[in-house]
Amino acid sequence: MTARVEAVTPEGDEGLLVELLKAYRGAVQLVVDEIWSLDRIPSNKTLHRVFYSRLRKLGF
């Protein structure tokens, strides 16, 4: 799946946006990689339990 994101930043703050998008991409990839390795897709409740604290530690 591909997500298209458009954002407008104040002049000179493009680096902050790129940093945010890279962090978001990394977090999504972490979740996708772990789900991909499972035999079945877990419920939303299970996903929340497994990933909530890990994503909070990453700043989300």
N, C-alpha and C positions, 0 to 999 in steps of 0.2 A: 504494500500500500504506500502511496506517496501523499504527503501532505504539502500543500502549497501555503506558504506563510508570507504575508506582506506586512511590513512594519516600517514606520517612519520614526527616525531618531533625530534628536537635536543635532545640529551641525557639530561634527567632531566626536560624536559618541558611537560611531559605527562599531568600534572595537568591543564595546559592552554588549551590543546586540549579537555580534558574532560569538562572543563568549557564552552568552545565554543559550543561543541555538546549539552550540557544540555540547553544552552540558545537557540540554534536553535530548538531543540525539543520542548521547551516551546512555542516559537513563532509559530511554525507550529501547535501545539495543540490548541493554542488560536484561530487561524484562523479556524481550522477544527471545533472546538466546536461551534463557532458562526455561521458558515455556516450550520452546522448540525441542528441547531435550527430553520432555516428558512423554509418556504414552498417551495421555489424554489432556484436554484443556481443563484446568481447574475452574471451580466456580469463582464468581467475583469475590465472595467472602474469603475464600482461601487465598486468592491473589492478594487481597488487601492485607491479610494477616502475614503473608510471606514478604511482601515488598514494602509495606508502609514504613517500617522503621529504617529499612535500608535506604529508601529514597529520601527520608527525612535527614539522614546523616549526610546525604549528598547535597542538601540544601533545598529540597523540594517540599 
